[in-house]
Amino acid sequence: MKDYPALPHATEAPDRLFESGHLWLLEKVDGEPFRFQVRSSGLLRFGDRNRWYDDPDAVPQPYQHAVRHVRANLERSALRDAVDDSESLVFFGEAMHRQRIDYDWDRMPSFLGFDVWNDDTDRFYPPDTVEQIYRRFKASASGLDPEGEA
């Protein structure tokens, strides 16, 4: 399963990066790194920043609410129908925990996704595509409320 790379600082980017195209600014929500993958069998594989777990029950207790959220909301069959190899995708996000920022916890989903990696293309999808992916498969994307409305 893909590890999420360290985020580079904008001053380290080549000048040409900012000369054309879009500059996407995404809020880094105050949660804990969490990722998942849909195995070809349809079973889910979960991970935190440093480890991954083939058995969802082995995921540490502070992340179990995010495991339950993904299990209950992700449309696995739609995902497997939409891509040739569901294992080629790794979904990255945050397991939302009460930390420094006091969010509206009645509306905050347990998992907020912000990126999707594709092993087949060896790249992350652009942010607008990521939002569409999370909406389509009913997982929660950053900036969306639990019902998937902007």
OpenMM code with the backbone's topology and positions (N, CA, C; nanometers):
from openmm import Vec3, app, unit

residues = "MET LYS ASP TYR PRO ALA LEU PRO HIS ALA THR GLU ALA PRO ASP ARG LEU PHE GLU SER GLY HIS LEU TRP LEU LEU GLU LYS VAL ASP GLY GLU PRO PHE ARG PHE GLN VAL ARG SER SER GLY LEU LEU ARG PHE GLY ASP ARG ASN ARG TRP TYR ASP ASP PRO ASP ALA VAL PRO GLN PRO TYR GLN HIS ALA VAL ARG HIS VAL ARG ALA ASN LEU GLU ARG SER ALA LEU ARG ASP ALA VAL ASP ASP SER GLU SER LEU VAL PHE PHE GLY GLU ALA MET HIS ARG GLN ARG ILE ASP TYR ASP TRP ASP ARG MET PRO SER PHE LEU GLY PHE ASP VAL TRP ASN ASP ASP THR ASP ARG PHE TYR PRO PRO ASP THR VAL GLU GLN ILE TYR ARG ARG PHE LYS ALA SER ALA SER GLY LEU ASP PRO GLU GLY GLU ALA".split()
positions = [
    Vec3(0.0853, -0.1171, 0.0000),
    Vec3(0.0000, 0.0000, 0.0000),
    Vec3(0.0900, 0.1234, 0.0000),
    Vec3(0.0552, 0.2193, -0.0808),
    Vec3(0.1328, 0.3423, -0.0972),
    Vec3(0.1400, 0.4216, 0.0332),
    Vec3(0.2611, 0.4711, 0.0670),
    Vec3(0.2780, 0.5647, 0.1776),
    Vec3(0.2567, 0.7051, 0.1238),
    Vec3(0.2021, 0.7927, 0.2059),
    Vec3(0.1819, 0.9307, 0.1620),
    Vec3(0.3147, 1.0038, 0.1732),
    Vec3(0.3573, 1.0706, 0.0666),
    Vec3(0.4879, 1.1375, 0.0706),
    Vec3(0.4848, 1.2629, 0.1570),
    Vec3(0.6027, 1.3042, 0.2012),
    Vec3(0.6129, 1.4303, 0.2739),
    Vec3(0.5739, 1.5440, 0.1793),
    Vec3(0.5101, 1.6443, 0.2328),
    Vec3(0.4680, 1.7576, 0.1505),
    Vec3(0.5845, 1.8550, 0.1351),
    Vec3(0.6200, 1.8881, 0.0111),
    Vec3(0.7301, 1.9830, -0.0094),
    Vec3(0.6843, 2.1257, 0.0218),
    Vec3(0.7772, 2.2091, 0.0563),
    Vec3(0.7483, 2.3501, 0.0796),
    Vec3(0.7450, 2.4216, -0.0550),
    Vec3(0.6589, 2.5200, -0.0692),
    Vec3(0.6430, 2.5921, -0.1971),
    Vec3(0.7746, 2.6545, -0.2433),
    Vec3(0.8604, 2.6932, -0.1506),
    Vec3(0.9879, 2.7548, -0.1902),
    Vec3(1.0814, 2.6545, -0.2560),
    Vec3(1.0547, 2.5253, -0.2396),
    Vec3(1.1373, 2.4218, -0.3017),
    Vec3(1.0909, 2.3865, -0.4422),
    Vec3(0.9753, 2.4396, -0.4836),
    Vec3(0.9191, 2.4081, -0.6155),
    Vec3(0.9922, 2.4883, -0.7240),
    Vec3(1.0082, 2.4299, -0.8415),
    Vec3(1.0684, 2.5060, -0.9511),
    Vec3(0.9776, 2.6231, -0.9905),
    Vec3(1.0377, 2.7347, -1.0325),
    Vec3(0.9609, 2.8548, -1.0675),
    Vec3(0.8537, 2.8267, -1.1718),
    Vec3(0.8839, 2.7404, -1.2686),
    Vec3(0.7889, 2.7123, -1.3768),
    Vec3(0.6588, 2.6486, -1.3264),
    Vec3(0.6615, 2.5908, -1.2078),
    Vec3(0.5424, 2.5274, -1.1526),
    Vec3(0.4282, 2.6279, -1.1353),
    Vec3(0.4616, 2.7522, -1.1041),
    Vec3(0.3604, 2.8537, -1.0766),
    Vec3(0.3303, 2.9419, -1.1980),
    Vec3(0.3879, 2.9109, -1.3129),
    Vec3(0.3701, 2.9954, -1.4308),
    Vec3(0.2401, 2.9703, -1.5060),
    Vec3(0.1835, 2.8526, -1.4939),
    Vec3(0.0584, 2.8240, -1.5640),
    Vec3(-0.0190, 2.7173, -1.4883),
    Vec3(-0.1427, 2.6975, -1.5302),
    Vec3(-0.2258, 2.5947, -1.4690),
    Vec3(-0.2949, 2.6441, -1.3439),
    Vec3(-0.3375, 2.5506, -1.2607),
    Vec3(-0.4131, 2.5814, -1.1394),
    Vec3(-0.3261, 2.5626, -1.0169),
    Vec3(-0.3494, 2.6441, -0.9188),
    Vec3(-0.2870, 2.6282, -0.7886),
    Vec3(-0.3989, 2.5920, -0.6919),
    Vec3(-0.3959, 2.4703, -0.6408),
    Vec3(-0.4991, 2.4215, -0.5500),
    Vec3(-0.4504, 2.4395, -0.4071),
    Vec3(-0.5313, 2.5052, -0.3264),
    Vec3(-0.5031, 2.5192, -0.1841),
    Vec3(-0.6083, 2.4391, -0.1083),
    Vec3(-0.5610, 2.3417, -0.0328),
    Vec3(-0.6516, 2.2565, 0.0437),
    Vec3(-0.6219, 2.2718, 0.1914),
    Vec3(-0.7266, 2.2793, 0.2708),
    Vec3(-0.7093, 2.2893, 0.4152),
    Vec3(-0.6598, 2.1559, 0.4692),
    Vec3(-0.5621, 2.1607, 0.5550),
    Vec3(-0.5167, 2.0420, 0.6264),
    Vec3(-0.5992, 2.0346, 0.7541),
    Vec3(-0.6945, 1.9409, 0.7567),
    Vec3(-0.7811, 1.9290, 0.8740),
    Vec3(-0.7047, 1.8669, 0.9893),
    Vec3(-0.7528, 1.8895, 1.1087),
    Vec3(-0.6854, 1.8484, 1.2313),
    Vec3(-0.7295, 1.7081, 1.2714),
    Vec3(-0.6753, 1.6090, 1.2029),
    Vec3(-0.7057, 1.4701, 1.2327),
    Vec3(-0.5773, 1.3888, 1.2318),
    Vec3(-0.5913, 1.2594, 1.2178),
    Vec3(-0.4769, 1.1690, 1.2110),
    Vec3(-0.4741, 1.1014, 1.0744),
    Vec3(-0.3561, 1.0861, 1.0131),
    Vec3(-0.3472, 1.0232, 0.8805),
    Vec3(-0.4111, 0.8838, 0.8803),
    Vec3(-0.4892, 0.8599, 0.7762),
    Vec3(-0.5605, 0.7332, 0.7629),
    Vec3(-0.5732, 0.7025, 0.6145),
    Vec3(-0.5609, 0.5770, 0.5766),
    Vec3(-0.5706, 0.5369, 0.4357),
    Vec3(-0.6405, 0.4025, 0.4268),
    Vec3(-0.6949, 0.3761, 0.3090),
    Vec3(-0.7559, 0.2457, 0.2880),
    Vec3(-0.7466, 0.2073, 0.1416),
    Vec3(-0.7696, 0.0792, 0.1189),
    Vec3(-0.7621, 0.0200, -0.0144),
    Vec3(-0.8688, -0.0888, -0.0215),
    Vec3(-0.9314, -0.1019, -0.1384),
    Vec3(-1.0278, -0.2094, -0.1591),
    Vec3(-0.9544, -0.3230, -0.2287),
    Vec3(-0.9444, -0.4357, -0.1605),
    Vec3(-0.8757, -0.5516, -0.2175),
    Vec3(-0.9605, -0.6096, -0.3303),
    Vec3(-0.8996, -0.6890, -0.4163),
    Vec3(-0.9739, -0.7482, -0.5283),
    Vec3(-1.0877, -0.8376, -0.4786),
    Vec3(-1.0739, -0.8898, -0.3571),
    Vec3(-1.1794, -0.9719, -0.2957),
    Vec3(-1.2973, -0.8883, -0.2477),
    Vec3(-1.2786, -0.7560, -0.2431),
    Vec3(-1.3806, -0.6674, -0.1892),
    Vec3(-1.3550, -0.6311, -0.0438),
    Vec3(-1.2620, -0.7018, 0.0211),
    Vec3(-1.2286, -0.6696, 0.1593),
    Vec3(-1.1496, -0.5393, 0.1638),
    Vec3(-1.1619, -0.4696, 0.2744),
    Vec3(-1.0917, -0.3432, 0.2924),
    Vec3(-0.9625, -0.3649, 0.3697),
    Vec3(-0.8620, -0.2907, 0.3311),
    Vec3(-0.7328, -0.2895, 0.4005),
    Vec3(-0.7112, -0.1459, 0.4481),
    Vec3(-0.6802, -0.1281, 0.5764),
    Vec3(-0.6666, 0.0040, 0.6355),
    Vec3(-0.5235, 0.0282, 0.6797),
    Vec3(-0.4879, 0.1551, 0.6870),
    Vec3(-0.3561, 0.1913, 0.7365),
    Vec3(-0.3578, 0.3275, 0.8016),
    Vec3(-0.2582, 0.3486, 0.8883),
    Vec3(-0.2373, 0.4815, 0.9440),
    Vec3(-0.1138, 0.5403, 0.8757),
    Vec3(-0.0458, 0.6333, 0.9364),
    Vec3(0.0701, 0.6955, 0.8734),
    Vec3(0.1824, 0.5946, 0.8461),
    Vec3(0.2045, 0.5007, 0.9379),
    Vec3(0.3225, 0.4142, 0.9303),
    Vec3(0.2959, 0.2666, 0.9070),
    Vec3(0.1752, 0.2225, 0.9292),
    Vec3(0.1451, 0.0791, 0.9210),
    Vec3(0.0195, 0.0569, 0.8389),
    Vec3(0.0010, -0.0664, 0.7938),
    Vec3(-0.1258, -0.1049, 0.7345),
    Vec3(-0.1686, -0.2356, 0.7975),
    Vec3(-0.2993, -0.2626, 0.7908),
    Vec3(-0.3588, -0.3741, 0.8625),
    Vec3(-0.4479, -0.4523, 0.7671),
    Vec3(-0.4184, -0.5788, 0.7477),
    Vec3(-0.5027, -0.6635, 0.6643),
    Vec3(-0.6314, -0.7014, 0.7361),
    Vec3(-0.6253, -0.7021, 0.8692),
    Vec3(-0.7431, -0.7330, 0.9507),
    Vec3(-0.7961, -0.6025, 1.0102),
    Vec3(-0.9144, -0.5574, 0.9684),
    Vec3(-0.9675, -0.4311, 1.0226),
    Vec3(-0.9783, -0.4293, 1.1745),
    Vec3(-0.9956, -0.5463, 1.2362),
    Vec3(-1.0044, -0.5506, 1.3819),
    Vec3(-0.8703, -0.5212, 1.4485),
    Vec3(-0.7600, -0.5293, 1.3712),
    Vec3(-0.6270, -0.5009, 1.4247),
    Vec3(-0.5944, -0.3513, 1.4219),
    Vec3(-0.6767, -0.2723, 1.3548),
    Vec3(-0.6555, -0.1272, 1.3508),
    Vec3(-0.6705, -0.0750, 1.4934),
    Vec3(-0.5785, 0.0100, 1.5400),
    Vec3(-0.5875, 0.0606, 1.6783),
    Vec3(-0.7215, 0.1270, 1.7084),
    Vec3(-0.7637, 0.1162, 1.8324),
    Vec3(-0.8943, 0.1651, 1.8767),
    Vec3(-0.9225, 0.3110, 1.8373),
    Vec3(-0.8262, 0.4031, 1.8479),
    Vec3(-0.8581, 0.5416, 1.8122),
    Vec3(-0.9013, 0.5610, 1.6658),
    Vec3(-0.8757, 0.4616, 1.5807),
    Vec3(-0.9137, 0.4703, 1.4394),
    Vec3(-1.0379, 0.3869, 1.4060),
    Vec3(-1.0895, 0.3124, 1.5003),
    Vec3(-1.2010, 0.2224, 1.4705),
    Vec3(-1.3255, 0.2963, 1.4226),
    Vec3(-1.3471, 0.4185, 1.4682),
    Vec3(-1.4627, 0.4950, 1.4200),
    Vec3(-1.4490, 0.5240, 1.2707),
    Vec3(-1.3263, 0.5477, 1.2222),
    Vec3(-1.3031, 0.5714, 1.0792),
    Vec3(-1.3216, 0.4419, 1.0001),
    Vec3(-1.2785, 0.3300, 1.0563),
    Vec3(-1.3007, 0.1995, 0.9924),
    Vec3(-1.4507, 0.1761, 0.9754),
    Vec3(-1.5276, 0.1990, 1.0820),
    Vec3(-1.6730, 0.1805, 1.0745),
    Vec3(-1.7350, 0.2735, 0.9706),
    Vec3(-1.6884, 0.3971, 0.9659),
    Vec3(-1.7421, 0.4947, 0.8705),
    Vec3(-1.7179, 0.4495, 0.7258),
    Vec3(-1.5953, 0.4099, 0.6952),
    Vec3(-1.5633, 0.3661, 0.5585),
    Vec3(-1.6410, 0.2403, 0.5244),
    Vec3(-1.6438, 0.1445, 0.6148),
    Vec3(-1.7200, 0.0207, 0.5902),
    Vec3(-1.8666, 0.0494, 0.5612),
    Vec3(-1.9253, 0.1414, 0.6345),
    Vec3(-2.0689, 0.1699, 0.6213),
    Vec3(-2.1023, 0.2543, 0.4985),
    Vec3(-2.0085, 0.3369, 0.4522),
    Vec3(-2.0405, 0.4342, 0.3487),
    Vec3(-1.9803, 0.4072, 0.2116),
    Vec3(-1.8690, 0.3404, 0.2048),
    Vec3(-1.8033, 0.3184, 0.0760),
    Vec3(-1.8804, 0.2164, -0.0076),
    Vec3(-1.9111, 0.2518, -0.1305),
    Vec3(-1.9781, 0.1589, -0.2221),
    Vec3(-1.8717, 0.0772, -0.2956),
    Vec3(-1.8300, -0.0311, -0.2314),
    Vec3(-1.7208, -0.1136, -0.2849),
    Vec3(-1.7532, -0.1740, -0.4199),
    Vec3(-1.8751, -0.2208, -0.4377),
    Vec3(-1.9093, -0.2836, -0.5665),
    Vec3(-1.9033, -0.1810, -0.6794),
    Vec3(-1.9474, -0.0586, -0.6546),
    Vec3(-1.9394, 0.0465, -0.7574),
    Vec3(-1.7944, 0.0780, -0.7897),
    Vec3(-1.7102, 0.0792, -0.6887),
    Vec3(-1.5679, 0.1049, -0.7115),
    Vec3(-1.5059, -0.0068, -0.7942),
    Vec3(-1.5330, -0.1309, -0.7567),
    Vec3(-1.4750, -0.2438, -0.8307),
    Vec3(-1.5269, -0.2488, -0.9734),
    Vec3(-1.6514, -0.2052, -0.9970),
    Vec3(-1.7062, -0.1999, -1.1329),
    Vec3(-1.6444, -0.0881, -1.2152),
    Vec3(-1.5988, 0.0193, -1.1495),
    Vec3(-1.5491, 0.1376, -1.2198),
    Vec3(-1.4028, 0.1281, -1.2610),
    Vec3(-1.3253, 0.0431, -1.1948),
    Vec3(-1.1823, 0.0326, -1.2257),
    Vec3(-1.1464, -0.1133, -1.2514),
    Vec3(-1.0438, -0.1329, -1.3339),
    Vec3(-1.0002, -0.2689, -1.3650),
    Vec3(-0.9413, -0.3387, -1.2431),
    Vec3(-0.8682, -0.2637, -1.1612),
    Vec3(-0.8001, -0.3222, -1.0463),
    Vec3(-0.8207, -0.2307, -0.9256),
    Vec3(-0.9147, -0.2660, -0.8387),
    Vec3(-0.9438, -0.1804, -0.7234),
    Vec3(-0.8231, -0.1675, -0.6310),
    Vec3(-0.7341, -0.2667, -0.6322),
    Vec3(-0.6160, -0.2596, -0.5460),
    Vec3(-0.5153, -0.1563, -0.5943),
    Vec3(-0.5327, -0.1048, -0.7167),
    Vec3(-0.4399, -0.0028, -0.7671),
    Vec3(-0.4654, 0.1335, -0.7026),
    Vec3(-0.5789, 0.1503, -0.6356),
    Vec3(-0.6119, 0.2783, -0.5736),
    Vec3(-0.5887, 0.2738, -0.4228),
    Vec3(-0.5293, 0.3805, -0.3710),
    Vec3(-0.5148, 0.3982, -0.2270),
    Vec3(-0.5785, 0.5324, -0.1927),
    Vec3(-0.6718, 0.5302, -0.0999),
    Vec3(-0.7455, 0.6481, -0.0571),
    Vec3(-0.6789, 0.7046, 0.0682),
    Vec3(-0.6433, 0.8328, 0.0629),
    Vec3(-0.5772, 0.8989, 0.1752),
    Vec3(-0.6688, 1.0036, 0.2360),
    Vec3(-0.6626, 1.0156, 0.3666),
    Vec3(-0.7417, 1.1164, 0.4341),
    Vec3(-0.7026, 1.1270, 0.5798),
    Vec3(-0.7958, 1.1789, 0.6562),
    Vec3(-0.7753, 1.1982, 0.7991),
    Vec3(-0.8870, 1.1283, 0.8750),
    Vec3(-0.8483, 1.0538, 0.9773),
    Vec3(-0.9449, 1.0041, 1.0754),
    Vec3(-0.9650, 1.1194, 1.1720),
    Vec3(-1.0866, 1.1663, 1.1813),
    Vec3(-1.1127, 1.2871, 1.2587),
    Vec3(-1.1206, 1.2550, 1.4076),
    Vec3(-1.0308, 1.3176, 1.4825),
    Vec3(-1.0251, 1.3040, 1.6285),
    Vec3(-1.0339, 1.4429, 1.6899),
    Vec3(-1.0883, 1.4507, 1.8073),
    Vec3(-1.0928, 1.5774, 1.8804),
    Vec3(-0.9498, 1.6098, 1.9241),
    Vec3(-0.8957, 1.7184, 1.8655),
    Vec3(-0.7590, 1.7603, 1.8990),
    Vec3(-0.7598, 1.9093, 1.9321),
    Vec3(-0.6921, 1.9907, 1.8508),
    Vec3(-0.6822, 2.1343, 1.8800),
    Vec3(-0.8001, 2.2151, 1.8271),
    Vec3(-0.8578, 2.1750, 1.7155),
    Vec3(-0.9662, 2.2519, 1.6543),
    Vec3(-1.0999, 2.1897, 1.6929),
    Vec3(-1.1925, 2.2726, 1.7364),
    Vec3(-1.3241, 2.2242, 1.7762),
    Vec3(-1.4195, 2.2357, 1.6569),
    Vec3(-1.4263, 2.1299, 1.5774),
    Vec3(-1.5147, 2.1255, 1.4611),
    Vec3(-1.6597, 2.1078, 1.5065),
    Vec3(-1.7505, 2.1204, 1.4118),
    Vec3(-1.8912, 2.0899, 1.4375),
    Vec3(-1.9023, 1.9365, 1.4352),
    Vec3(-1.8822, 1.8741, 1.5497),
    Vec3(-1.8687, 1.7284, 1.5565),
    Vec3(-1.9977, 1.6548, 1.5218),
    Vec3(-2.1116, 1.7217, 1.5289),
    Vec3(-2.2368, 1.6570, 1.4900),
    Vec3(-2.2446, 1.6384, 1.3386),
    Vec3(-2.1711, 1.7184, 1.2635),
    Vec3(-2.1734, 1.7103, 1.1173),
    Vec3(-2.0461, 1.6481, 1.0591),
    Vec3(-1.9410, 1.6385, 1.1381),
    Vec3(-1.8109, 1.5927, 1.0889),
    Vec3(-1.8102, 1.4406, 1.0723),
    Vec3(-1.7841, 1.3914, 0.9496),
    Vec3(-1.7707, 1.2465, 0.9327),
    Vec3(-1.6421, 1.1970, 0.9989),
    Vec3(-1.6361, 1.0700, 1.0259),
    Vec3(-1.5185, 1.0114, 1.0907),
    Vec3(-1.3964, 1.0069, 1.0001),
    Vec3(-1.4180, 1.0105, 0.8695),
    Vec3(-1.3072, 1.0085, 0.7735),
    Vec3(-1.3291, 1.1207, 0.6723),
    Vec3(-1.2244, 1.1999, 0.6487),
    Vec3(-1.2262, 1.3017, 0.5434),
    Vec3(-1.1129, 1.2711, 0.4462),
    Vec3(-1.1483, 1.2392, 0.3235),
    Vec3(-1.0484, 1.2063, 0.2231),
    Vec3(-0.9960, 1.3297, 0.1525),
    Vec3(-0.8661, 1.3265, 0.1184),
    Vec3(-0.8082, 1.4396, 0.0468),
    Vec3(-0.7249, 1.3989, -0.0731),
    Vec3(-0.6970, 1.2710, -0.0921),
    Vec3(-0.6150, 1.2301, -0.2060),
    Vec3(-0.6445, 1.0856, -0.2425),
    Vec3(-0.6153, 1.0521, -0.3689),
    Vec3(-0.6276, 0.9143, -0.4168),
    Vec3(-0.5069, 0.8867, -0.5059),
    Vec3(-0.4336, 0.7814, -0.4736),
    Vec3(-0.3171, 0.7384, -0.5498),
    Vec3(-0.3585, 0.6258, -0.6444),
    Vec3(-0.3044, 0.6288, -0.7666),
    Vec3(-0.3298, 0.5223, -0.8636),
    Vec3(-0.1974, 0.4555, -0.8975),
    Vec3(-0.1809, 0.3294, -0.8549),
    Vec3(-0.0581, 0.2544, -0.8834),
    Vec3(-0.0375, 0.2315, -1.0332),
    Vec3(-0.1470, 0.2174, -1.1071),
    Vec3(-0.1355, 0.1909, -1.2512),
    Vec3(-0.0714, 0.3078, -1.3256),
    Vec3(-0.1018, 0.4296, -1.2830),
    Vec3(-0.0459, 0.5481, -1.3493),
    Vec3(0.0704, 0.6075, -1.2707),
    Vec3(0.0930, 0.5562, -1.1496),
    Vec3(0.2013, 0.6016, -1.0633),
    Vec3(0.1891, 0.7512, -1.0329),
    Vec3(0.0663, 0.7935, -1.0007),
    Vec3(0.0436, 0.9352, -0.9703),
    Vec3(-0.0809, 0.9518, -0.8847),
    Vec3(-0.0901, 1.0714, -0.8227),
    Vec3(-0.2113, 1.1125, -0.7533),
    Vec3(-0.3044, 1.1776, -0.8538),
    Vec3(-0.4334, 1.1678, -0.8286),
    Vec3(-0.5313, 1.2367, -0.9119),
    Vec3(-0.5341, 1.3852, -0.8745),
    Vec3(-0.5745, 1.4724, -0.9684),
    Vec3(-0.5910, 1.6147, -0.9340),
    Vec3(-0.7049, 1.6331, -0.8338),
    Vec3(-0.7015, 1.7424, -0.7560),
    Vec3(-0.8019, 1.7620, -0.6498),
    Vec3(-0.9466, 1.7568, -0.6963),
    Vec3(-0.9785, 1.8112, -0.8129),
    Vec3(-1.1189, 1.8079, -0.8573),
    Vec3(-1.1629, 1.6652, -0.8884),
    Vec3(-1.0725, 1.5843, -0.9411),
    Vec3(-1.1036, 1.4438, -0.9673),
    Vec3(-1.1189, 1.3671, -0.8369),
    Vec3(-1.0333, 1.3973, -0.7401),
    Vec3(-1.0417, 1.3323, -0.6083),
    Vec3(-1.1792, 1.3572, -0.5461),
    Vec3(-1.2264, 1.4810, -0.5531),
    Vec3(-1.3582, 1.5109, -0.4965),
    Vec3(-1.4665, 1.4296, -0.5664),
    Vec3(-1.4586, 1.4173, -0.6977),
    Vec3(-1.5575, 1.3385, -0.7723),
    Vec3(-1.5507, 1.1913, -0.7328),
    Vec3(-1.4305, 1.1403, -0.7142),
    Vec3(-1.4143, 0.9995, -0.6746),
    Vec3(-1.4805, 0.9756, -0.5394),
    Vec3(-1.4510, 1.0615, -0.4417),
    Vec3(-1.5107, 1.0433, -0.3088),
    Vec3(-1.6627, 1.0571, -0.3132),
    Vec3(-1.7150, 1.1495, -0.3919),
    Vec3(-1.8604, 1.1636, -0.4045),
    Vec3(-1.9213, 1.0383, -0.4680),
    Vec3(-1.8579, 0.9899, -0.5761),
    Vec3(-1.9143, 0.8767, -0.6497),
    Vec3(-1.9224, 0.7509, -0.5645),
    Vec3(-1.8205, 0.7274, -0.4833),
    Vec3(-1.8166, 0.6036, -0.4058),
    Vec3(-1.8608, 0.6228, -0.2619),
    Vec3(-1.9185, 0.7400, -0.2353),
    Vec3(-1.9855, 0.7695, -0.1091),
    Vec3(-1.8929, 0.7713, 0.0120),
    Vec3(-1.7629, 0.7898, -0.0109),
    Vec3(-1.6734, 0.8157, 0.1015),
    Vec3(-1.6756, 0.9667, 0.1226),
    Vec3(-1.6261, 1.0152, 0.2319),
    Vec3(-1.6328, 1.1583, 0.2617),
    Vec3(-1.5079, 1.2291, 0.2132),
    Vec3(-1.5260, 1.3362, 0.1388),
    Vec3(-1.4143, 1.4165, 0.0903),
    Vec3(-1.4027, 1.5437, 0.1720),
    Vec3(-1.2819, 1.5952, 0.1832),
    Vec3(-1.2617, 1.7224, 0.2516),
    Vec3(-1.3521, 1.8275, 0.1893),
    Vec3(-1.4148, 1.9077, 0.2719),
    Vec3(-1.5016, 2.0127, 0.2226),
    Vec3(-1.6458, 1.9684, 0.2045),
    Vec3(-1.6741, 1.8418, 0.2279),
    Vec3(-1.8113, 1.7925, 0.2140),
    Vec3(-1.8663, 1.7572, 0.3502),
    Vec3(-1.9949, 1.7805, 0.3675),
    Vec3(-2.0569, 1.7366, 0.4917),
    Vec3(-2.0894, 1.5872, 0.4796),
    Vec3(-2.1316, 1.5217, 0.5875),
    Vec3(-2.1544, 1.3772, 0.5842),
    Vec3(-2.2519, 1.3306, 0.4771),
    Vec3(-2.3436, 1.4183, 0.4343),
    Vec3(-2.4393, 1.3786, 0.3309),
    Vec3(-2.3828, 1.3998, 0.1910),
    Vec3(-2.2585, 1.4495, 0.1803),
    Vec3(-2.1957, 1.4677, 0.0499),
    Vec3(-2.2354, 1.5955, -0.0204),
    Vec3(-2.2913, 1.6909, 0.0524),
    Vec3(-2.3303, 1.8186, -0.0072),
    Vec3(-2.2190, 1.9194, 0.0177),
    Vec3(-2.1964, 2.0060, -0.0794),
    Vec3(-2.0910, 2.1080, -0.0648),
    Vec3(-2.1316, 2.2118, 0.0373),
] * unit.nanometer
topology = app.Topology()
chain = topology.addChain("A")
for resn in residues:
    res = topology.addResidue(resn, chain)
    for name in ("N", "CA", "C"):
        topology.addAtom(name, app.Element.getBySymbol(name[0]), res)
